[in-house]
């Protein structure tokens, strides 16, 4: 079902992959894109838990926009292992204006 404001729906696979990342830490990251013809958000790529931030950054296509969910592991000053999930909206400087607007 499409969002009334944008007219773009989120594919069920996106929701499933996010829940797997959140609950089970199955992936390091999920990259999704908007399929303009289908008018829906679909999973483009998932990263294995062993992949690094450099692998994640290298996954972005040139001149296109993407949305990403990244599971960031870090150690606090108290030496505790922590994890935070970030939502990232990627928009390359040379992306098409239409792509940036959508």
N, C-alpha and C positions, 0 to 999 in steps of 0.2 A: 504494500500500500504506500503510495507516494505521500510525502510530506506536503501539506496544503500550502505552505509558504513558498517552498522551492520547487515543488513538482518532481522531486527526485526521491526515490525509495532506496532503502538500505537492504541489500540482499541478505538473506538469512545466514549465509556462510560467513559474512562479516561479523555478525552477532555471535555466532558459534565460536569462531576463532578468537574473538576478544575474550569471551568467557573462559576459554581454554588457557589463554595467556594469563588472565587474572587469577584464576583458581588453581591451575596446575603448573603454571610457568612452563608451558609446552614450547613457547616460542620466545625469541629475544625481541623480535619486532614484527609488525604487520604493516604492510604498505597497501593502501587502497586507492582506487581511482574512480572517477565518475565516468561512466559509459554514457556519452551524450545520446546515442541512438536508442539505447535501452532505458534511458532516464533512471539509472540506478547506480548505487555505489557498490563496487565489487572488489574482492581481494585480488591484488595483483601479485604480491609476493609475501612469503613468510620467512623469517630467519630462524635458524636453529639456535638453541640456547647457547651453543658454543661460539656463535659468531660475535664479532667485535663491533664497536661503534664505527670503525673504519669500513667494515663490510656493509654496514647499514648505510652510511653516507655515500658509498659507491653505488648503491642500488637505485638512486634517483635518476630518472631519465633526463637528459638535457632538454631544456626548453619546454618542460611540461610541469603541471601542478599535481601534487599528490597530498594525501592525508596519511598520517602514520601514527602508530601506537608503539612506543618504545619502553621496554622494561629495563630500567637502569639500576644496576647493583652498585653499592658503595659501602665503605666502612666509615663509621662515625668517629669523632675524636675520642669517644669512650671505647673504641675498638669493637663496636657492634656491627654485625653484617645487616644491612638494610636494603630495601628495594623500593623504588618509586616507579609508577607508570606515568608516562608523559604522552600527551596528545600533541602532535606537531602538524601544522599546516605548512607545507612546502610550496613555495612559489618562486621559480627561477626568474631572475631579472629579465631574461629574454623570452619569457613565456608570452603566448598570445593574450591579448587583452580579454577576449571572450573566456578563455580558460581561467584567467585570474578572477573574473567576475562570477563564474559558476562556482 
